[in-house]
Structure formats: C-alpha cells, structure tokens
C-alpha cells in the first residue's frame, strides 16, 4: 500500500467532528485510529475538525 491509502478522513463514533488520520494519529494530535477505512479528501465539510483541516490545507499549499 502506498501512503495515501493509509490516510484520510474518519468520523469516529465518539467525536463530534471528522478527523484526518495519518499513521494512526489525527493531524490535530487529539485522536488515534487503528482502522483501515478512510474517506478521501475530495471537498471541505463543516463537519471537519478545524485543526485537521487547517494543517492539511497548509501541507497541500506547501506541496504546490
């Protein structure tokens, strides 16, 4: 598997927002996830964790 298959958005049952996970840890550093099912980052949602979204957008901007 490549790295992009091991990361993405997950809406945890005990969280009010969806978080972006990479290597089992959310970008906001507040959540852990040992699953292997992720949603792709196709569009921004009001249900996204603001910290995760901000960090992901910052990474995408730096890659351009």
N, C-alpha and C positions, 0 to 999 in steps of 0.2 A: 504494500500500500504506500502511496505517496503521502506527503504531509497534509495535503489539502483534504484527503479523505478522513483524516484523524482530527479534524477541527470543524467547528460550525456552531450554529445556534441550537440551544436546547432550552425548552420550557420545563423546568423542574416542578414537580407537584407542590413542593413546599416553598416556592418562590413566587412573588407577585409579578416578576419580570422574566423575560427570556435572557439568557446569558450566552456569551460567545466563549466556547471552550477550545483550548489547545493543550494537548498533552495532559488531559485530565484536570486542568485547572482553568477557572474563568479568567478572562483578561482583567477583570476588576479585583481578582485575587480573593474573593469572598466565598467562592463555591468550588466544590470538587465534583467530578463526574467520571464514573468508571465505565459508562456505557459506550456503545459504538454507533449510535444512531444520531446523526446530526442533520440540521437543516442548512441549506446553502444560504449565503449572504446575497440574496437577489434584490432586496429593497429594504429600506428603513421602515421600522414599525414603531408605533407609540408604545408597544409592549416590550421593546428592547431596553435592557439595562443601559442607563445613560453613560456610565463609566466604561462599560464594554464597548459601546458604540463609538464613543469618543476615541478610545485607544485604537480600535480597529480602523476608523477613518484616518487617524494620524499615521498609522502604518501604511495604509493604502496611498496616502499622499506622499509619503517618503519614497515609495517604490516607483512612482511615476518619473 
